[in-house]
Amino acid sequence: MAQFQEVEKQSIMHPKPPGLTLHYGTAGLRTNAKHLDHAMFRMGLLATLRSKNTKATIGVMVTASHNPEEDNGLKLIDPMGEMMAPAWEHYATQLANADDLLTVLKDIIEKEAINMSQEANVFVGKDTRSSSARLSQAVLDGVSALDGHSKDYGLVTTPQLHYMVRCQNTKGKYGEATLDGYYSKLCQAFIQLTKNASNRTDDQKLLSVDGANGIGALKVREMESHLKKELQISLFNDGSQGKLNYQCGADFVKVQQKPPTGFKMNPGERYCSFDGDADRIVYYYTDSEGQFHLLDGDKIATLMSTFLKELLEQAGLNLKVAVVQTAYANGSSTHYLENTMKVIVRCAKTGVKHLHHAAQEFDVAVYFESNGHGTVLFSEAAEEKICQLAEDPNINDEKKRAALLLQNTINVINQTVGDAISDMLFIEAILAIKGMSVQQWDAVYADLPNRQLKVKVADRRAIDTTDAERRAVSPPGMQDTVDSLVNKYKQARSFVRPSGTEDIVRVYAEADTQESADALAHEVSLAVYRLAGGVGEEPKPLH
């Protein structure tokens, strides 16, 4: 076939480095950008096959998210803007590592019974890394080698490309597949929501945003004119001076539990940080004593689900609201949601695709990882009921107001994936409508002190887990040891889980005091080291 001759010819221009093995996981493909040219070309081929297979537009986003500037990677996007199907993740790994490219390619075509004369469409986007232009061109080469059509969106955030793919495949029902369409939809909904806030002062409209020196900063700048001064953004780490993700961004703030470097915080003011590709967000502030307070994904999920539950009750709609968390969610948030808010809480395995899947089982579901990656999903039936109610001329004013607020909430949310820009607008709208300060939001519940550690092991597969990664089933005796250590401390909880990408075991512990959480984390780390084949020095106490 002429197509395969073209693939063969083009692949010579994108040679595979000898001895390199890549793995396509939850976060896509990632490594040092120098080694990725062949993989990008091959993922262009795979996206084209996936498009022929689904008879729909597929997305390829060139980014390494919160990784350092010298890394790069990519994520493939399925027709509804969701992450790629697990079977195709396996194909991605096979294709990236194949020494005989054509054999693997033909094998995928045969297994999936792909009609090669079917038209293929692929949307491509990239972040601001210096390597992204070259690598996105390699993706485009892969698409054209198999006669696919491509549309290059250039510089976009990861969530924006997810949004474009869904808009295209729903024929405009979800929105218009342009950046202007994205900004208009989100900002108009935000302006409609904030009309319900009484007498907002200029101070309440002011928000400082750390753009992680990445793509999110560029896109916030583009969006500002659409906001009509209803939100006044003070942007820092905008990429004009600093290095991408270096000592800034959502991941840095969450892990280090401190503000980004290079700016002075004013007590009581609201700040938020995006990560490098703008699919995560965390909020924070300092109090009058200069103490730093972080509002992470758990606090965000609590704020959003509380707001939605109250609106649904006011609207008289009997819809099932749930919050989907991971094992890393702070115990205080789970306790508050279940016992005070009376919301269903589900625990899913780590990785957004697992949360997204669990969230699809409910009418309305808020899902967030504690790192700030998350969104809200509305079922089709829930959206229909909300729209019908909003248009019903016979309902009272309170129900009407609630229904309209819910309708605008649906439009301000990017339901395809966690989106820092969309999440920021929704959070700002809730705070405005409720007349809440960031301190009042933070005071809803107090986080339990916690600690995360990692232990190097010879083989991460020594640890196997169950119950959404909260309990270890191997090695023998591991879970019993963790349980007996947890019993020594008050309000304590701990779990261990293998990393998805490297030979380390992650340890999480929480307890009533920071001292106890640190001590528990250290003792559990020692148990992992001894029972799961630790490498190097034995873990040392934290203090």
N, C-alpha and C positions, 0 to 999 in steps of 0.2 A: 504493500500500500504506500502511496505517495506520502501520506501523513507520517508514516514511520520513518521514511527516508529523511524527511524534514527534521524529525525529532533527533535522528542519529546525527545529522549534519550540525544542527544547532547545539547538541549536547557536547560536541567537541569544544565549542566556545565556552562551555561552563563545566570544566573538568572537576571530578570529585577528588579531593585530597586523599592520598593513601592513609589508611589506618584510622580515619575519623569515623566515630559512631555518634549518630544523633538520635534523640528520642522525642517524638511528638506526644506531649502530655496535656494536662488541663490548661496550662499556660501557653500552649502551642509549641513552637520550636524556638530554642534560644541558645546562642553561644557567642563567642567572639566573632565580630562581623567579618573578619578576614577569611573565615572558613565557610562562609554561607552561600557563596555565589551559586554553586551547583544545586544546593537544596532549594534555593528560591526558584530557579529554573524548573526544577522538578515539581515544586508545589504549584507552579503555574500550569503544568501538565495535569496535575491531580485535580485542581479546581475546575479545569475544562472538562475532565471526565465526570466530575461530580455534577456539573451543570447539565451535561448531556443525560446523566443518570436521573436527575430530579426534574428535568425539563424546566429549570428555573435559573435565575441569576444567583451566582455564588460570589462571596466577597473574599478578598485576601488583604489583610492588614499587615503591613511591614512595620514591626515595632518590637522592642524588648521591654516595654512597659516601664517598671521601676528599676530595671537593671542599669548598671553604669553605661555611660555614653559609648564606650568602645564595643559593647555588645550589640547584637541585633537579633531579630527573629521574625516570626510571623504567626498569625492566627488565621485560620480559615473559617468562614462564616456561612452557615447553612441558610436555606431559603427564607425562613421566618425571622432572620436576624439572630438566630441562636447559634450556640457553638456547634462545631461539626459532630456528626454522629460517631459514636465510639468505634464502630467497625472501620470507618474511614480514617480515624486517628491511627489505627494499626497499619492501614495502607500507606499513610504519610510516613511513618517510621520505616516501613519496608522500602519505599521509593527513595527516601533520602539516603539510605545506606546501600542501595543496590549497586553491585559491580556490573551486573548485566541489566542495564536499564530497560531495554526493550522487552526482555522476558517478563520482568515484573509488571510492566505496563500492560502487556497482553494478557497476563494472568488476571489482573484487576478487571479488565474489559470483559473477559470470559466469565469470571465469577459473578459479576454484576449484570451480565447480559446487556452491555451498553451498546446502543445503536450509534455507531460512529458517524452516521450521516445526520444525526440530530444536531440542530443548532446549539451553540454554547455561548453564554454571556457571563463575563467575570468583571466585577468591580474591584479596583485596586486603590488602596490608600497607603499613605506613609506618614511616619512621625518626623521630628526635626533632626534626627541623628545625621551626622555627616555621611554615613554609609547608606542611608535609606534611599537616596536617589538611584544609586548604582544597583542596589539590591531589588528595588521595585521594578527596574528595567529588566532584570533577569526574570522576574515573575511574568512580566508582559511578553517576553520572548517565549516563555513556556506556553503561554496561552496561544500565541500566534502559530507556534510549531504544530499545534493540533487543530488549526483552523478555527480557533475560538475568537469571538468578538470581545474586546475589552474596553472598559471605560476607566480612565485614570483620573481619580478624584484629587490626586496630588496630596497636599498637606491637610490631613483631617485627624480628629481624635478617633480612637478605636470605636467608641460608642456611636459616633457620627456615621462611620461606615456600616456598622450593624443596622443603623436606622435606614440608611439609603437602600440596603439590600431588601429590607422588609417592605419599604415603600414601593420599590420596583415590583416585587412579587405579589403585592396585594393591589396592584394597579391603582395606586393613589389613595386607597381607602385608609391607609395608616398615615398618609401625609405625602408631601411632594419630595421626590428624591433629589433635592438640591440643598445646598447649605442655607440658602435664603429661606427655603421651605422649613427647614429644621428650626432656624432661629425664630421665624414668624410663629410657628405652631407653639413652641415652648414659651416664648415671651408674651404672646397675646393671652395665653392661659394664665401666666404669672400675673399679668396686669389685671385680668378679671378677678383673680383670687384676692389680690391685695386691695381691691376696691371695697372688700368686706372688712378692712382694718380701719378702725376709727382713729383719726388724727395722728397719723404717723409723723414723727419729727424727722428732720434731716439726719439726726444722729442714728435713729432707728433704721434708716435706709442705707447706712454706711456699712460696708463689709470689706475687710482686707483679705485678699486672696493670694496665696503662694502658688505660683504656676509651675513649680518644680523645674524652672528653666526649660519647659517643654512645650509641646503642641497646645496644651490647654490654655496657656497664656495668650497665644496668638488668637485662639478662637474666642476667648472671653472678650478680647479687644474688638473682634469683628462683630460680636453680638451686642455690644454696649448700646449702639444707636437704637436697637429694637426695644430696649428696656424703658425708653422714655423717662429716664431719671427716677423711675420707681425703685430702682436699686442702684446705689452709687458704689462702684467697685474701685477699691484702691489696690492696684495690682503690683506685686513685687515678685522677685525671681522670675522675670518675664523673658529670660533668655538673652537679654542684651549684654549681660556681663558674665553671669555665672555659668557653671557647667551643669548639664542635665542631671537631675537626681542627686547632685553632690551636696550633701549636708542640707538638703531641703526636700520638700515633697512629702506626700502622705505616709509613705513607708518609713522614711527617716523619723518623722514626728511620732508615729505610732510605736516604733521599736525603741527609739531613744527616750521616749516620754519627755521630750523637750521641744521648744520652738525651733524653726529653721534658723540657720545662722544668717547674719547680715542684716538684721533689722531689729528695731526696738519696739517692744509691745507696750501698749498703754493699758493700765489696769481696767478690767471690765469691758473692754471692746471685743467684738467678735472677729475671729480669724478662722480661715479654713485653708487646707492644703490639698491640692490635687496630686496624683502621681504622674509619671512621665507621659502616659498616653491618655490621661484624664478619664480613667474608668473607676478610680477610687477617690474618696473624699473623707477627711476627718476635720472636726472643728476643735477649737481650743481658745482659752483666754487665761489671763493671770488675774489673781485677786489683789486686794489692796496691800496684802503682805508680800506680793511678788511671787506667790505660789502658782505653779503651772497646773492647769486643769485640762484634761483631754476628754473630748466627747467623740468616741469612736463609733464603729458600726453598730454596736449594741445600743448605745444611746440614741443613735439616729433611727434604728428600727423601732425603738420604744416610742419616740416622738411621733413617727409616721403612723404606726398602728393605733396609737391612742387617738390621734386626730381622726383617722378613718373610721374607727369603731364608734366614736361619738357622733360623727356625721351620719353614719348608716342608721344609728338609733333615732336620731332626729328626723331622718327621712322616712322612718318606719319600714325600712327594708330589712328583711330577715335573711341576711347573707352571712356565710361562714367566713370569719376573718381569722387568719393564722399568721404567726411569725415563724419563719424557718431560720434556725441558727446552726452553728457548728459546735463541736465540743469545746472550742476556744471561747465561746460566749461567756461573759462574766456571770457567775452564779446569781448575783444580785438582780441582773436584768431578767433572767429566767423566772426567778422567784416573784419579782414585781409583775411581770406579764401574766403569769399563771394565777397568782393569788390576789392581786389588787385589780388588774385590768380584766381578769377572767377571759384572756385570749388563748386560743389553742397555740401551743408551742411545739414545733417539730424539730428534731435534731437530725441533720444530714451530714454525710461525710464531707471533709474539707474539699474545697474546689467549687467554684461558682456553678459549674454545670450540674452538680449534684443538688445544690440548693434550688436552682431554677426548676429542675425536674420535680422536686418535692413540692414546690410552690404551685405547680400547675394543677394540683389535686384540690385546690380550694377556690371559693368564689373570689375572694380578695386575699392576697398573701404578700406580706412584706418579707423579703429575704435579704440578709446582710451577713457578710463575714465581719469579724470584729476589726479587720484591717480597713473597713470602709468601702468594701466592694459589694454593691447590692442595688436592688430596685424594688418596685411594687408591680405585681401582676394582677390583672382583672380578667376573670373568665369572660368569654363572649356573652354568656347568659347574664352575668353581673352587669356588663356594660349596657346591654339591651334594657335591663330593668331600670338602670339609673337614667338612661336617655328617655325612656317612656315616661318616667315620673317627672323629669324636668319639663317635659312638654305637656303634661296633664293640666288642663285649665281649672280643674275642680279641687286642687289641693290647697291647704292653708299656707300662709306665708312662711312658717318655720320649715315645713317640708320642702317647699319650693326653693328656699335659700339653700338648704342642705343638699338638695338634688343638683342645683346649679354648681355648688362648690365641688361636689363629687365629679361632675362632668368636666369641670376645668382641671381638676386633679388628674383625671385620666389623660388629658392633653399635655399637662406639664411633665408627665413621667415618660421616660424612654423605657418601654417595657421589654425591649430586646435584650438588654444587658445593663449592668451597673454603669451609670453615666454621671461623672462628677458635676457637670454643668447642670443637668436636669435635676439631680439630687439637691444641689445647692439652691436652685430656684424653688423647689418644693419646701425645703427646710425654711428658707427665708419667708415664704408665704405663710407657713404654719405659725412661725414666731410672730409675724405681723398680725395675723387674724386673732391669735390667742393673746396678743399684747404681752408676750413673754420675753424676758431678757435671757441671755445665754446662761446667766447664773441660776435663774429659776428653772430653766430646762435641766441644767446639771443637777439641781437639787431634788429632782423627781425620785431618784434613788441613789445610794452611794455604792460605788464599785467596791467589791471585795479586793483587798491587796492580792496581787498575783505575780508570778514569775515564769518566764519561758527560758528554757536552757536547751542546748543540744549536745549530744554525746556521739563522738565518732565511733563507728563500729566496723568490723571487717566486712559484714554483709547485712544490709538493712532488712533483708528478708527473714532474718532471725526473729524479728518481731512481726507477729500477725495479730490483727485486731478484729473485733466485732462490735455491734451496738453503736454504729456510726462513729467508730474509732475510739469509743470511750473505754473499752475493756480489751486487755491483751489476752489472746488465747494461746500464744506461744511467745518465748520459750516457757517450758514448764515452771510453775512457781512464781512467774513474773507478776501476775495479777494479785495473787495472795499476798505477795510482798508489798505491792502498792497499797492494797487495802489496809494492811496492818500499820503501815506508815501514816496513812491518812487518818486512821483512828487516834493517833497521838495528838492531833491538833483540832482546834475548834473551827466550825464552819468550813472544814477543809474538803478539798476535792483535788484529784490529780489523775492524769492519764499520760500514756506514752504512745507515740505513733511513728512509724518509719517515714522518712522524707520520701516524696514521690520521685526525686531526681538524683539524690546522692546518698552515699553510705553514712547517713547520720540518723539518729533517733531523736525526735523532738519530745521534750518533757514540758508539761504544763502543770502548775500547781497554784492553788489559791487557798487562803486561810484568813482568819479574823485580823491578823496583823501582818505587816510587811516582813517582819522578822520571822514569823512562823511560815509564811509563804516561801521565803528564801530557804529556810532550813528544810522544809518539806521537798522543795525542788531539788536541793542538793542531795538529800538522802535517796530520792527516787533515781536521780542521775547515777549515783553509786550502784544502785541495784541494777540499772540497765547495763552499766559498764561490766559488772560482774557476771550477770546472767545472759547477756546478749553479745558477748565477745567484743568488749571495748578495745579501742586502739589507742596507743600513746599513753600519756600520763592519766592516772586516776583523777576524776573531777575533784577540784579543791573547793572547800567551803567558800561562800560568797563574801563573808565578812571576816 
